[in-house]
Amino acid sequence: MSGRRREKNLRALACNLRGYSSRAAPSPPSAYDYDLLAEDTWNLADAAGLAKQKFHLVGHDHGAVLGWVVSASARAKKQLLSYTSLAIAHVDVLGSLLYGKHAVEKQQFGVNYFNQFMKKDAPKKLKPFIKASANGLAGHGGASAYQASNGVKWYYGAITMRGYVAVPPVLSPMQFATGCYHNAMACGMLTFVSSLLPIPYSLTNIGGEESSSSHEESSHQESTHEEVRAPALSQDDSSVHSLFSKYVFGDDSRNGHAQRKRIGTISVPSHLVCGAQDAFTLCWLPEVKKRTIGSGLVPQYSYLNVQGCGHAVFHMHPMGECTDESQAKQAIDSITAFLDAHSP
């Protein structure tokens, strides 16, 4: 992509999220409030001299989740030329896959670790997993254990504090076994994480307190996003299981929950690049394209499903490397063509 940037006289600013730099890594989980991370994005743009200029935004994984949130803001309408998400569907669409009567069990399994990662004490409880993951990514541009530990706090900020992301229900033993049969990579991760921070499947739970207290903790900041309910993206509690749990046994956080805050329509041109072998965020599911287009949440939407690549989309990477360099090049060409098409 660097060659294409030179041809077009473009420059790129690649930034780590809060927590990856030792000088920008506050300790309290509350410092990873997703609205603060969104402010970081604009502050970095301002510091780069882009306060009055338009620019493209590209994000991957949590950076992509954050990118959708940023792209839904009022300032984005004035300053973003486009948004490119790598591996993450529009978060309202993702929410519909994770919770409610139209949820997709494959996707619920792929990110069931959200139940652990969203906990305030996850960085401490998941330390062995974090260390092992960092060691496995060493030499592949991955995170150190220190960085990965802070990265877990992003889930607390996005899910527990702000509610931008839905939470899938903890799966039954049968669902877990089925998921493992079809998705060995996600199975290995979830098994490791669950052994360190177990959240057993149950219809009853004297819980939800952390979510409530965290909501109060962040209630002093007003959201800039409207609650948008698209009929095609229902995340309601109308299933028999949810009604049974709610009205007979009381509320149960183990049964997951819908987004508390939906970002709604994205007005800037948006492009999703997805690895067809992604074992975690299954943006390759046909429901993603169907619901994104059918809901009207992204009026200017384009999509590429890259065969042979995983979550890293176009990297030779342990989390889902591309099997062929030509497939990785397809992803890169798709991104650069999209940026070219929406550049002045």
C-alpha positions as CSV (number, residue, x, y, z in Angstrom):
1,M,0.0,0.0,0.0
2,S,2.9,2.4,0.6
3,G,3.6,2.5,-3.2
4,R,0.0,3.5,-3.9
5,R,0.2,6.2,-1.2
6,R,3.2,7.8,-2.9
7,E,1.5,7.7,-6.3
8,K,-1.5,9.5,-4.9
9,N,0.6,11.9,-2.7
10,L,-1.2,10.5,0.4
11,R,0.3,10.0,3.8
12,A,-0.8,7.4,6.5
13,L,-0.9,7.8,10.2
14,A,-0.8,4.4,12.0
15,C,-1.8,4.6,15.7
16,N,-2.0,2.2,18.5
17,L,-5.1,2.3,20.7
18,R,-4.8,3.6,24.3
19,G,-3.0,1.1,26.4
20,Y,-0.3,0.0,23.9
21,S,2.2,2.7,24.7
22,S,3.8,2.8,28.2
23,R,3.3,6.6,28.2
24,A,-0.4,6.3,27.2
25,A,-1.5,3.4,29.2
26,P,-3.6,4.4,32.3
27,S,-4.2,1.6,34.8
28,P,-7.8,2.0,35.8
29,P,-10.2,0.1,33.5
30,S,-12.5,3.1,33.6
31,A,-9.8,5.0,31.6
32,Y,-10.7,2.7,28.7
33,D,-14.2,4.1,28.4
34,Y,-14.9,3.8,24.6
35,D,-16.1,7.3,24.3
36,L,-12.7,8.4,25.6
37,L,-11.1,6.2,23.0
38,A,-13.2,7.9,20.3
39,E,-12.0,11.3,21.6
40,D,-8.4,9.9,21.3
41,T,-9.0,9.3,17.6
42,W,-10.0,12.9,16.9
43,N,-7.3,14.2,19.1
44,L,-4.7,12.2,17.2
45,A,-6.1,13.6,13.9
46,D,-5.9,17.1,15.3
47,A,-2.3,16.6,16.4
48,A,-1.4,15.4,12.9
49,G,-2.7,18.7,11.5
50,L,-6.0,17.3,10.3
51,A,-8.3,19.4,12.4
52,K,-9.7,21.2,9.3
53,Q,-9.0,18.5,6.7
54,K,-10.9,15.5,5.5
55,F,-9.3,12.1,5.8
56,H,-9.9,8.3,5.5
57,L,-10.2,6.1,8.5
58,V,-9.2,2.4,8.6
59,G,-9.5,0.1,11.6
60,H,-8.9,-3.6,12.4
61,D,-10.4,-5.7,15.3
62,H,-11.0,-3.4,18.3
63,G,-9.8,-0.5,16.1
64,A,-12.5,-1.4,13.7
65,V,-15.2,-1.5,16.4
66,L,-14.0,1.9,17.5
67,G,-13.9,3.0,13.9
68,W,-17.6,2.3,13.5
69,V,-18.3,4.3,16.7
70,V,-16.2,7.2,15.4
71,S,-17.8,7.1,12.0
72,A,-21.3,7.5,13.5
73,S,-20.4,10.7,15.2
74,A,-21.4,14.2,14.1
75,R,-17.8,15.2,13.3
76,A,-17.4,12.2,11.0
77,K,-20.0,13.6,8.7
78,K,-17.9,16.7,8.2
79,Q,-14.4,15.2,8.2
80,L,-14.3,11.5,7.1
81,L,-13.9,10.8,3.4
82,S,-14.5,7.1,4.1
83,Y,-14.3,4.3,6.6
84,T,-12.7,0.9,6.1
85,S,-13.4,-1.9,8.6
86,L,-11.2,-5.0,8.7
87,A,-12.9,-8.0,10.1
88,I,-15.7,-6.3,12.0
89,A,-19.3,-5.8,10.8
90,H,-21.2,-2.7,11.7
91,V,-21.6,-3.1,15.4
92,D,-25.4,-3.0,15.3
93,V,-25.3,-5.8,12.8
94,L,-22.9,-7.7,15.0
95,G,-25.2,-7.1,17.9
96,S,-28.1,-8.8,16.0
97,L,-25.8,-11.8,15.4
98,L,-24.9,-12.1,19.1
99,Y,-28.2,-11.6,20.9
100,G,-32.0,-11.9,20.3
101,K,-34.3,-14.1,18.3
102,H,-32.2,-13.6,15.1
103,A,-28.9,-14.4,16.7
104,V,-26.5,-16.8,14.9
105,E,-25.1,-19.5,17.1
106,K,-21.8,-19.8,15.1
107,Q,-21.1,-16.2,15.9
108,Q,-22.2,-16.5,19.5
109,F,-19.6,-19.2,19.9
110,G,-16.8,-17.4,18.0
111,V,-16.8,-14.5,20.5
112,N,-18.2,-16.2,23.6
113,Y,-15.1,-15.0,25.4
114,F,-16.7,-11.6,25.5
115,N,-18.3,-12.9,28.7
116,Q,-14.9,-13.1,30.3
117,F,-13.1,-10.2,28.7
118,M,-15.8,-7.7,29.7
119,K,-15.2,-8.3,33.4
120,K,-13.4,-5.6,35.4
121,D,-10.9,-8.1,36.8
122,A,-10.2,-9.9,33.5
123,P,-6.7,-8.5,33.1
124,K,-5.7,-10.1,36.4
125,K,-7.7,-13.3,36.1
126,L,-6.7,-14.0,32.5
127,K,-3.0,-13.3,33.0
128,P,-1.8,-16.8,31.9
129,F,-3.8,-16.6,28.7
130,I,-2.6,-13.1,28.0
131,K,1.0,-14.1,28.5
132,A,0.6,-17.2,26.3
133,S,-1.1,-15.2,23.6
134,A,1.6,-12.5,23.6
135,N,4.3,-15.2,23.3
136,G,2.5,-16.8,20.4
137,L,2.3,-13.5,18.5
138,A,5.9,-12.5,19.2
139,G,7.7,-11.9,15.9
140,H,4.4,-11.4,14.0
141,G,3.8,-7.8,14.9
142,G,1.7,-8.8,17.9
143,A,1.3,-7.4,21.3
144,S,3.5,-7.8,24.4
145,A,1.9,-9.2,27.5
146,Y,1.8,-5.7,29.0
147,Q,0.0,-4.4,25.9
148,A,-2.4,-7.3,25.6
149,S,-3.3,-6.9,29.3
150,N,-4.4,-3.3,28.7
151,G,-6.1,-4.4,25.5
152,V,-8.5,-6.6,27.5
153,K,-9.7,-3.4,29.1
154,W,-11.1,-2.3,25.8
155,Y,-13.8,-4.9,26.2
156,Y,-14.7,-3.4,29.6
157,G,-14.9,0.1,28.0
158,A,-16.9,-1.0,25.0
159,I,-19.2,-3.5,26.5
160,T,-19.6,-3.0,30.3
161,M,-19.2,0.8,30.5
162,R,-20.7,1.9,27.2
163,G,-22.8,-1.0,25.8
164,Y,-21.7,-0.5,22.2
165,V,-21.3,-4.2,21.8
166,A,-23.8,-7.0,22.6
167,V,-22.9,-10.0,24.7
168,P,-23.7,-13.5,23.6
169,P,-25.2,-15.9,26.2
170,V,-22.9,-18.4,27.9
171,L,-23.4,-21.6,25.9
172,S,-24.8,-24.8,27.2
173,P,-22.4,-27.9,27.3
174,M,-24.1,-29.2,24.1
175,Q,-23.7,-25.9,22.3
176,F,-20.1,-25.7,23.4
177,A,-19.4,-29.2,22.1
178,T,-21.0,-28.4,18.8
179,G,-19.1,-25.2,18.5
180,C,-15.8,-26.9,19.2
181,Y,-16.6,-29.5,16.5
182,H,-17.0,-26.9,13.9
183,N,-14.5,-24.2,15.1
184,A,-11.4,-25.6,16.7
185,M,-9.5,-22.3,16.9
186,A,-12.2,-20.5,18.8
187,C,-12.7,-23.6,20.9
188,G,-9.1,-23.6,22.0
189,M,-9.2,-20.0,23.0
190,L,-12.6,-20.2,24.8
191,T,-11.5,-23.4,26.7
192,F,-8.3,-21.7,28.0
193,V,-10.2,-18.5,28.9
194,S,-13.0,-20.4,30.6
195,S,-10.6,-22.4,32.7
196,L,-9.2,-19.2,34.2
197,L,-12.4,-17.2,34.6
198,P,-15.3,-19.8,34.5
199,I,-18.8,-18.6,33.9
200,P,-20.9,-21.8,34.1
201,Y,-24.0,-22.1,32.0
202,S,-27.0,-21.5,34.1
203,L,-30.6,-20.2,34.0
204,T,-30.1,-18.4,37.3
205,N,-27.5,-16.0,38.5
206,I,-27.3,-13.5,41.3
207,G,-25.4,-11.1,38.9
208,G,-25.6,-8.1,36.7
209,E,-24.2,-5.9,39.5
210,E,-21.0,-5.1,37.7
211,S,-22.8,-4.0,34.6
212,S,-25.2,-1.8,36.7
213,S,-22.5,-0.2,38.7
214,S,-20.3,0.4,35.6
215,H,-23.2,2.0,33.9
216,E,-23.6,4.4,36.8
217,E,-19.9,5.1,36.8
218,S,-20.0,6.4,33.2
219,S,-23.5,8.0,33.4
220,H,-21.9,11.5,33.7
221,Q,-21.0,11.4,30.0
222,E,-23.7,11.9,27.5
223,S,-23.8,9.8,24.4
224,T,-23.5,11.4,21.0
225,H,-25.3,8.4,19.4
226,E,-29.0,7.9,19.1
227,E,-30.8,4.7,20.0
228,V,-31.7,3.3,16.6
229,R,-33.9,0.3,16.3
230,A,-34.0,-1.3,12.8
231,P,-36.7,-4.0,12.5
232,A,-34.3,-6.3,10.7
233,L,-31.8,-6.1,13.6
234,S,-34.0,-7.1,16.5
235,Q,-32.1,-7.8,19.7
236,D,-35.1,-8.3,22.0
237,D,-35.8,-10.6,24.9
238,S,-38.8,-12.3,23.4
239,S,-37.4,-15.9,23.2
240,V,-38.9,-18.5,25.3
241,H,-35.6,-19.1,27.1
242,S,-35.2,-15.3,27.9
243,L,-38.8,-15.0,29.1
244,F,-38.5,-18.1,31.3
245,S,-35.2,-16.9,32.8
246,K,-36.4,-13.3,33.3
247,Y,-39.8,-13.9,34.8
248,V,-39.3,-17.1,36.7
249,F,-35.7,-16.9,37.9
250,G,-34.9,-13.2,37.5
251,D,-32.5,-11.5,35.3
252,D,-29.4,-13.5,34.4
253,S,-26.3,-11.8,32.9
254,R,-25.1,-15.2,31.8
255,N,-27.8,-15.2,29.2
256,G,-26.2,-12.3,27.4
257,H,-27.7,-8.9,26.6
258,A,-28.4,-6.7,23.7
259,Q,-26.5,-3.5,22.9
260,R,-27.4,-0.7,25.3
261,K,-26.3,1.9,22.8
262,R,-26.7,1.5,19.0
263,I,-24.7,3.7,16.7
264,G,-27.3,3.8,13.9
265,T,-26.7,5.0,10.3
266,I,-23.2,5.6,9.0
267,S,-23.3,8.4,6.5
268,V,-19.8,8.1,5.1
269,P,-18.9,5.5,2.4
270,S,-17.9,2.3,4.2
271,H,-16.0,-0.8,3.1
272,L,-15.8,-4.1,5.0
273,V,-12.9,-6.4,4.2
274,C,-13.4,-9.9,5.8
275,G,-11.3,-13.0,5.9
276,A,-13.4,-16.0,4.9
277,Q,-11.6,-18.2,7.4
278,D,-12.0,-15.8,10.4
279,A,-12.8,-18.1,13.3
280,F,-13.9,-15.3,15.7
281,T,-15.8,-12.4,14.2
282,L,-17.6,-14.1,11.4
283,C,-18.1,-11.2,9.1
284,W,-18.2,-13.7,6.2
285,L,-21.6,-14.9,7.3
286,P,-24.2,-14.2,4.6
287,E,-26.4,-12.5,7.3
288,V,-23.8,-9.7,7.7
289,K,-24.1,-8.4,4.1
290,K,-27.9,-9.1,4.1
291,R,-28.6,-7.2,7.4
292,T,-26.2,-4.4,6.6
293,I,-27.8,-3.6,3.3
294,G,-31.4,-4.5,4.3
295,S,-31.3,-2.3,7.4
296,G,-30.1,0.7,5.6
297,L,-27.5,1.4,8.3
298,V,-24.7,1.9,5.7
299,P,-26.2,3.5,2.6
300,Q,-22.8,3.6,0.8
301,Y,-21.6,0.1,1.5
302,S,-19.1,-2.2,-0.2
303,Y,-17.8,-5.5,0.9
304,L,-15.0,-8.0,0.1
305,N,-14.8,-11.5,1.4
306,V,-11.2,-12.7,1.0
307,Q,-10.9,-16.5,0.6
308,G,-8.0,-18.1,2.4
309,C,-7.5,-15.4,5.0
310,G,-8.5,-15.3,8.6
311,H,-9.0,-12.6,11.2
312,A,-5.8,-10.7,10.3
313,V,-7.2,-10.4,6.8
314,F,-4.0,-9.9,4.9
315,H,-1.2,-10.7,7.3
316,M,0.9,-13.9,7.6
317,H,-0.2,-14.1,11.2
318,P,-1.0,-16.9,13.8
319,M,-4.5,-15.5,14.4
320,G,-5.5,-16.4,10.9
321,E,-2.9,-16.1,8.2
322,C,-3.6,-15.9,4.5
323,T,-2.7,-19.1,2.7
324,D,-1.5,-17.3,-0.4
325,E,0.1,-14.0,-1.0
326,S,-2.2,-13.3,-3.9
327,Q,-5.2,-13.5,-1.5
328,A,-3.5,-11.0,0.8
329,K,-2.9,-8.7,-2.2
330,Q,-6.5,-8.9,-3.1
331,A,-7.4,-7.4,0.2
332,I,-4.8,-4.7,-0.1
333,D,-5.9,-3.8,-3.6
334,S,-9.5,-3.7,-2.5
335,I,-8.7,-1.2,0.2
336,T,-6.5,1.1,-2.0
337,A,-9.1,1.0,-4.7
338,F,-11.8,2.0,-2.2
339,L,-9.7,4.9,-0.9
340,D,-8.9,6.0,-4.4
341,A,-12.6,6.0,-5.3
342,H,-13.4,8.3,-2.4
343,S,-10.5,10.7,-2.5
344,P,-10.9,14.2,-3.9
